[in-house]
């Protein structure tokens, strides 16, 4: 038996458009962001979802609700394990403010490796990677088979994909689709990554890959 998980990053928000760090704070979807989510929803309309999970952040829930308009019988559940990485005092500040303190590739490399101590008031790489592994393991344990929709965030979803395959951090456009298959024996493989069906581009996803080994155990 195979469990298929379709991972969708939330739609573009006002903070995304302005290149402002969100993390645990939130910002509503832009008009263009909602249009992109509707495009992704049409793309996934025929996908036989049997369950749906989302981060409890408003932007993720709003995205999931729109995606599920084509699947009215599928209930939506939220899990705090799917929340975005916490950027601490740098949330609601321009990305360039954090860049002046630590280069994005260095931060991401430390977070994925579980060695970054965390930004002031934020979350350590070790804790972030541990909860990311845990939430996807719990989702897989809850659903032995079927097709599960998971709506989350750029760094959080990207970090999980990095644990599945040695892809580093793949930039995930808003409303993009990635697919993972989990076999009953626990083996996991990527079948698609960062498919930009809504053509949202990299406005809110830095066009880079950080090639770092990701430990299998946090």
C-alpha positions as CSV (number, residue, x, y, z in Angstrom):
1,X,0.0,0.0,0.0
2,X,1.2,3.5,-0.9
3,X,0.4,6.8,0.7
4,X,0.7,9.8,-1.6
5,X,1.2,13.2,0.0
6,X,0.7,16.3,-2.2
7,X,2.5,19.3,-0.6
8,X,1.3,22.8,-1.5
9,X,2.9,26.0,-0.3
10,X,0.4,28.7,0.7
11,X,-0.5,31.4,-1.8
12,X,1.4,34.7,-2.1
13,X,0.8,37.1,0.8
14,X,1.2,40.8,1.1
15,X,4.4,40.2,3.1
16,X,5.7,37.8,0.4
17,X,5.1,40.5,-2.2
18,X,7.1,43.0,-0.1
19,X,9.9,40.5,0.8
20,X,9.1,40.7,4.5
21,X,9.8,37.7,6.7
22,X,6.7,36.0,8.1
23,X,7.6,32.9,10.0
24,X,5.1,32.6,12.9
25,X,3.4,36.0,12.1
26,X,0.9,36.2,9.3
27,X,-0.3,38.2,6.4
28,X,-3.3,37.8,4.1
29,X,-3.2,36.5,0.6
30,X,-2.9,39.1,-2.2
31,X,-5.4,39.2,-5.0
32,X,-2.8,37.6,-7.3
33,X,-2.0,35.1,-4.5
34,X,-5.7,34.0,-4.3
35,X,-5.8,33.7,-8.1
36,X,-2.7,31.5,-8.1
37,X,-4.3,29.3,-5.4
38,X,-7.4,28.9,-7.5
39,X,-5.3,27.9,-10.5
40,X,-3.6,25.2,-8.3
41,X,-7.0,24.2,-7.0
42,X,-8.2,23.5,-10.6
43,X,-5.0,21.6,-11.3
44,X,-5.7,19.4,-8.3
45,X,-9.4,19.1,-8.8
46,X,-9.3,15.5,-10.0
47,X,-6.8,14.4,-7.4
48,X,-8.6,11.8,-5.2
49,X,-7.7,13.3,-1.8
50,X,-8.7,11.2,1.2
51,X,-7.5,13.7,3.9
52,X,-6.2,17.2,4.2
53,X,-3.8,18.8,6.7
54,X,-2.6,22.4,7.0
55,X,-0.5,24.6,9.2
56,X,-2.7,26.6,11.5
57,X,-1.4,29.9,10.1
58,X,-4.1,31.9,8.5
59,X,-2.4,32.0,5.1
60,X,-2.1,28.2,5.0
61,X,-5.6,27.6,6.1
62,X,-7.0,30.1,3.6
63,X,-5.0,28.3,0.9
64,X,-6.2,24.9,2.0
65,X,-9.9,26.0,2.1
66,X,-9.7,27.2,-1.5
67,X,-8.0,24.0,-2.6
68,X,-10.7,21.9,-0.9
69,X,-13.6,23.7,-2.7
70,X,-13.2,20.9,-5.3
71,X,-13.2,18.3,-2.5
72,X,-16.2,19.2,-0.3
73,X,-16.2,15.8,1.5
74,X,-12.6,16.0,2.7
75,X,-12.3,17.6,6.2
76,X,-9.4,19.9,6.9
77,X,-7.2,19.3,10.0
78,X,-4.5,21.6,11.3
79,X,-1.3,20.7,13.1
80,X,1.2,23.1,14.7
81,X,4.0,20.9,13.6
82,X,3.5,22.3,10.1
83,X,4.1,25.9,11.2
84,X,6.9,27.9,9.5
85,X,10.3,28.2,11.0
86,X,10.3,30.9,13.7
87,X,12.6,33.8,12.7
88,X,12.2,35.5,16.1
89,X,12.9,39.2,16.3
90,X,13.4,39.3,12.5
91,X,9.7,38.5,11.7
92,X,7.8,41.4,10.1
93,X,11.1,42.9,9.0
94,X,12.5,43.1,5.4
95,X,14.5,40.1,4.3
96,X,17.5,42.4,3.7
97,X,17.6,43.2,7.5
98,X,18.3,39.5,8.3
99,X,20.7,39.3,5.3
100,X,22.8,41.9,6.9
101,X,23.2,39.7,10.0
102,X,23.6,36.2,8.4
103,X,23.7,35.2,4.8
104,X,20.6,33.2,3.8
105,X,22.6,30.2,2.5
106,X,24.5,30.0,5.8
107,X,21.3,30.2,7.8
108,X,19.5,27.6,5.8
109,X,22.5,25.2,5.8
110,X,22.7,25.4,9.6
111,X,18.9,25.0,10.0
112,X,18.8,21.9,7.7
113,X,21.8,20.4,9.4
114,X,20.2,21.1,12.8
115,X,23.2,23.0,14.0
116,X,21.9,26.6,13.9
117,X,21.2,27.8,17.5
118,X,18.3,29.9,16.4
119,X,17.8,33.6,15.8
120,X,17.0,35.8,18.9
121,X,13.5,34.9,20.1
122,X,13.3,32.2,17.4
123,X,13.7,28.5,16.9
124,X,16.8,26.4,16.8
125,X,17.6,24.3,13.7
126,X,17.5,21.2,15.8
127,X,14.0,21.8,17.2
128,X,12.7,22.9,13.8
129,X,14.0,19.8,12.0
130,X,12.8,17.5,14.8
131,X,9.2,18.8,14.7
132,X,9.2,18.7,10.9
133,X,10.2,15.1,10.8
134,X,7.7,14.3,13.6
135,X,4.7,15.9,12.0
136,X,5.2,14.1,8.6
137,X,5.8,10.9,10.4
138,X,2.6,11.3,12.3
139,X,0.6,12.1,9.2
140,X,2.0,9.1,7.5
141,X,1.2,6.9,10.5
142,X,-2.4,8.2,10.5
143,X,-3.0,7.3,6.9
144,X,-1.6,4.0,5.7
145,X,-2.7,4.6,2.2
146,X,-4.7,7.1,0.1
147,X,-3.9,10.6,-1.0
148,X,-3.3,13.3,1.5
149,X,-3.1,17.1,0.9
150,X,-0.6,19.0,3.1
151,X,-0.6,22.8,2.9
152,X,2.3,24.6,4.6
153,X,5.2,27.0,4.2
154,X,8.3,27.5,2.0
155,X,11.0,26.6,4.5
156,X,9.0,24.1,6.5
157,X,7.9,22.1,3.4
158,X,11.3,22.5,1.8
159,X,13.0,21.2,5.0
160,X,10.9,18.0,4.8
161,X,11.7,17.5,1.2
162,X,15.4,17.8,2.1
163,X,15.0,14.9,4.6
164,X,13.4,12.7,1.8
165,X,16.1,13.3,-0.8
166,X,19.4,15.0,-1.0
167,X,18.0,18.1,-2.8
168,X,19.1,20.7,-0.3
169,X,16.5,23.5,0.1
170,X,14.5,23.7,-3.1
171,X,12.8,27.1,-3.6
172,X,9.1,26.6,-3.5
173,X,7.0,29.1,-5.4
174,X,3.7,30.2,-3.8
175,X,0.9,27.7,-4.5
176,X,3.5,25.2,-6.0
177,X,3.0,21.5,-5.8
178,X,5.4,18.8,-4.7
179,X,4.5,15.1,-4.3
180,X,5.9,12.4,-2.0
181,X,5.1,8.7,-1.9
182,X,5.4,6.7,1.3
183,X,5.5,2.9,1.2
184,X,4.2,0.6,3.9
185,X,7.8,-0.4,4.7
186,X,8.6,3.3,5.5
187,X,10.5,4.1,2.4
188,X,9.8,7.6,1.0
189,X,10.5,9.1,-2.4
190,X,9.9,12.3,-4.2
191,X,7.9,12.1,-7.4
192,X,7.6,15.9,-8.2
193,X,9.1,19.0,-6.6
194,X,8.1,22.7,-6.8
195,X,5.8,22.4,-9.8
196,X,4.8,26.0,-10.4
197,X,1.4,25.3,-11.9
198,X,0.1,28.7,-10.9
199,X,3.2,30.4,-12.5
200,X,3.9,32.5,-9.4
201,X,7.6,32.4,-9.9
202,X,10.2,33.2,-7.3
203,X,8.9,36.5,-6.0
204,X,8.7,34.9,-2.5
205,X,11.1,31.9,-3.0
206,X,14.7,32.7,-3.3
207,X,16.1,31.1,-6.5
208,X,18.8,29.0,-4.9
209,X,19.6,25.5,-3.7
210,X,21.6,24.9,-0.5
211,X,23.4,21.6,-0.9
212,X,23.9,20.3,2.6
213,X,23.7,16.8,4.1
214,X,20.6,16.5,6.2
215,X,20.9,14.1,9.2
216,X,18.4,11.3,9.1
217,X,17.8,11.6,12.9
218,X,17.5,15.0,14.6
